[in-house]
């Protein structure tokens, strides 16, 4: 029977800062909507009209980039693959890199064109190459949005050009931005480019996201503008091991857009941090009764990192509840206890503690052989 035979042993480990409060100051943002999200935990640190359905302009291309990066990381698309530009892709207006019908460009260069110059023609070329048509690609965009829980979002194109019903929210943009930077870090190779070129240096690229140059730690991600959407951005930045996502929609100018994103990021970095709350040393082994091994090593499962407010020091207590003994057989991954993080006495996080390996139960021959060995050694 697999059960802990002894009472749980509570072991106090460390004191850490506490979780943030649920309120945030008024940052006086020039924005119709805004969200600040921490990448690793997905926690929202600040919001202003987070679920208002608004036009995202070229911030739409975060989803375009996500689908392309998923294809690259999944092995179905290569950065060196060649893409032939269609008549439709070459006809796109707005921001563009002036692709010509029949022109051949690599996925790598098209990604630069999208991430740096917000090329609508490059976005459509990638969409057609990946899904056969922009219409089919947009279906994938909406399917992926649904999978991510982006309930405020309907995409009508892959570019963000104005179209009836093409709407999303600051919350949903933060969600898809998090998915992109969390699970596809190679996108940084493109989103952090300040200046570059295409066509062997003949066409110069300059990033539309000026925060890359003027905001410390900026890692991207995507700007957007149309006359009806206003100035929009999903801005990402990393400092001291914490990456934040600041979404600003419907700002009135480029400068106020950047100022709003900077204010969100400044607030986040000044107020919060992400801490590892797992024990710094190995947990004590658990005794195994009637097992082929005398002990089994317990390990904490899961990601033991939490977002906390810097101002609240000495209010997080991390404890381990661990079996002293367990009866064999023990399965690999069998739960032997749990790690609990409390903030000001309230449970914030619980992680299971599991057996790192299996331990078989002693058989009668093993027991008899052990007795004989002990007898002869004693003699």
N, C-alpha and C positions, 0 to 999 in steps of 0.2 A: 504494500500500500504506500503510495507516494504522498507523504504529508510531513509537515514540520513537526518534530516531536517535542521541541522545546519552545518556551515562550519567546516571542519576538524580542530581540535585543535592540533597543533604541540607542543609536550612536550619534551624538551631535557633532557636526563637522565644521561649519563655517558660518560667518555672518557676512551678508552682502547687502548692497543697497536695495531699495524697494521698488515695486512697480509704480508706474506713473499714475497720477490722478486722472479722472475721466474728463476734467475740464481743461481748457486751454485759453490763453489770453486772446483778446481781439488784436489781430495783427494789422488791421486796417489795410487789407489787400485791395488793390485795384483789380478785381476779378469777379466774374459772375458766379464762379464756383471754384473750389480748390480742395485738395486733399494732400496730406503729408502721411506717407506710409513708410514703415521700416521694412527693409527687404527680407531679412531672415525670418522674422516672426509673422510678418504680414499685418502687424498691429497698426491701426490708424492713430496718429498722434495729433492730428488737427484736421478739421473739415469745415467747409463752408458750402452749403447747398450741394452736398456730395452726390445726390441722386437726381439732380435736375438734368433733364435730357437736353443736351446742347450739341451744336455742331463742333466737331473736333478738328476740322481742317486737316492738315497733313500729319497731325498726331495720329491719325488713322494708320499711318505707315508703321506704327509700333506692331500692330497685328500682322501687317504684311511681312515685316522683318521676322516676327516670331515664327510664322509658318515656313519661311525660307530657312531660318536657322534650325528649326526642327527637322526639316528635310536634310539639311547638311549633316547635322549631328546624328541623324538616323541612318545615314549612308545612302539615301536615294538621290542625293544631289551633291555634286562636287564643286568646290570653289573655282576649279579650273575648267569646268564644263563650259562649252561655247553656247551662246544664245543668239539666234538670228532674230533681228528686230522685224516685227510685222508692220503692216501699213497702219493698223490701229494704234500700236504702241508709239510709232513715230508721229502720230497726229495729236498726241496729248498736249494740251495747253498748260498754262500756269508754269510753275517751276519745272525746269527740264534741263537736260544735258544735250538736247538737240540731236537725238538719235535719228539716223536715216533709215528708211525702209531698206531691208536687206543687209544692213550693217551687222557685223558679228562682234559680240563683246562677251567677255567671260563673266561668270556669276560673280566673281570677286570684284570686278570693276563696276558691275551693276549695283552691287551692294554698297560700294563707295558712293555711287551716284545717288542712291536712295538716302543713305544715312548722313551724308555730308551736304549734298546739294538739294535734297528732297525732290529728286527728279521723278515727276509723274510718268514720263515716258519709260524710265528705267523700272519703276514699280510695275507697270503694266507688262513690260517685257518679261520680267521675272514671273509674274502671275501666269501669263500665258504659257511660259516654258514649263512651269510646275504643274499646272492643272489643265492645260489645253486651251483655256479661254479665261478672260477676266471674270465672266459670269460664273464659271465653275469654281474659280478661286474664291470669289466672294461668298459662294455657298460654304466653302471650307472655313472662311473667316467667321461666318455666323455660327457654324457648328462648333468651332473652337471657342467662340465667345460663350456659347451656351454651356459647354463643358466646364468653363472657368467660372460659371455663375454670374456672368455679366448680363444681368437681367434688364439693364437700362439701355442695351445696345442693339442697334440694327445697322449693319453695314450695307451700303448700296454700291460701293466701288472700293478699290484697293488704294486709292490715291488721297482721298479726302476732298476732292473737288466737290463743290456744292451740288447736292442732289436731294430731292424731296425724300424725307424719311431717313436720311443718313444722320443718325444721332447716337450719342453715347453720353456718359457722365464722367465726372472727375473720379468717382469711385472706381468705375469700370476701367478707366485708363490706367489707374494705379495698379489694378489687378493684373492687367495684361502686361504692363511694364515690369511688374515684379516677376511674372512668369518668364519673361524674356531674359532679364539680367540674372535671375537666380539660377535658372537651369541651362542657360546658353551663354556662358561668360565670354565666349569667343566674339560675341557681338561688340565687345569693347574695342576689338581691333578696328572696327569701323566707326563706332559712336564717339570715340575719343580723337578722331582725326580732326585737326584744325584746318590744315590746308594740304591739298594733294592735287593730282592731275590725272587726266585720262588721255587716251590716244597718244601714248608715248610723250606726254608733256605738252601736247598741243592745246589741251583744254584744261583750264585751271578750275579747281574746286575750292570753295571757301565755306566753312561750316556756318549754317544759319543759327546755330546755338552759341551765342557769344559768351555764355557762362563758361564754356570750355577754356576760354582765355582769361576770364576775369574772376572766376569763383574757384577757390582752393579745393581741390579734390573732386572736381566735376568729372563725371564719367560718361555723360551723354544727357538726353537721349534723343528727343525729337521735338522740333518746333512745328508750328503751323499757323497759317493766316489765310483768311478770306474776309471779304468785307462784311459778310453776315456772321461769320464765326468769331470775328475779332482775333486778337493775338493769343495763341495757345502754346503751351509747352508741357511736356513731361520731362522734368529735369532730374537727373540722378547724380549723386555725389557720395564719396566715401571718405571718412576720416576715422582713424583709430579703430579700424576693423568693423565699423558700422556703416552700412550703405542705406541712404534714404532716397525716396522717390517723392518729388514735389510736382503736383499737377496743378496747372493754372489754366482756366478756360475763360474766354471772353474778357480779356484785358484790353485796354484802349490803345496802347502803343507798345512798340518793341521794348522800350525802356521800362515801362511799368510792368510788363510781363516778366522781364528779368529781375526787377526789383521785388516783385511778389514771390517768385521762385526762390530768390536769395533769402528773403525774410522767412519763408517756410523752412528752408534748410538750416539757416542760422538758429532758429528756434529749436529745431530738432537736435542739432549737435550740441547746443548749449544745455539742453534739458535732460537728454536721455543718453543711455549707454546700453550695450549688450554685454552681459556677463555669463561666463561659464560657471554653472553651479554644480558640476559633477565633482566628486572627491578628487583631489590632486594625487592621492596615493591609492594603491591597490586596496580593495576591500579585504578583510580577513577571510581566510578560507572557511567553508562550512564543513563540519564533520559529517561523514557519511556512515551510517550504521548498516552493517551487513553488506558492505560494498566491496568490490575488487580493489577500489582505491579508498584510502582513509578519509580524503577530503575532496571537495570540488571547489573550484574558484568561481566566485560570483562576479558578474560584470553588470554595469548599468547599461540598459538598452535605451536607444533614442538619443535625441539631441538635447543635452542639458544646458541650453543657453536661453536666457530670458532677457527681455527688455525691461529696464528699470529706470526710474527717475533719479538723476544724480543727487538731487537735494535731499533724498531720504536715505541717509546712511544708517547702518546698524538696525534695520528693520526687517531684514530677511534672514530667516533661519532655515538651514538645510539639514535634514536628518535622514538617517538610514535605518529602516526597520529590516532586520535580517535574521533568518533562522539560525539558531546555534547548531542544530542537527537536522538531518533529513535522512529518511530511510531509502535504501536502494530498492529497485533500480531508479536511477536519476536520468531523465532525458536531457539531452542538450537543448537549452532554451527553456527548461522548466523554471517557473518563477520561484525564487527563494526569498523574495522580499520586495521592498519598494523604497525609492528615494522620494521624499516629500519636501517641497519648497513652500514655506509659509511667509507671507508678507504681513507684518503687524498682526500675527496670529491667524490670518486667513490663508487657507490652502490656495496656492497659486499654480503649482505644477506637481504632478506625480509621474514618476518614471519607474517601470518595472526593473527589478534586479533578477537576472537570469543565470542559470548554470552555463558555464562556458564550454562544458563537454559532458558527454554521457558517462555514467558510471554503472556498470552492470552489477547485478546482485550476486553475492557469493553462492555457489552451488555446494551441495553436500560434499562432493569430492574435494572441492577447494577448502572447505572448512576442515575436513578430515586430514587433508594434506598439511594444512597449517598447524593443526594440533600435533601431528607426528613430527613436523619440523621443530616445533617448540620443545617437544619432549626430548628429542635427540640433542638439540642444542643445550638444553638444561643439563643433560647427562654429561 
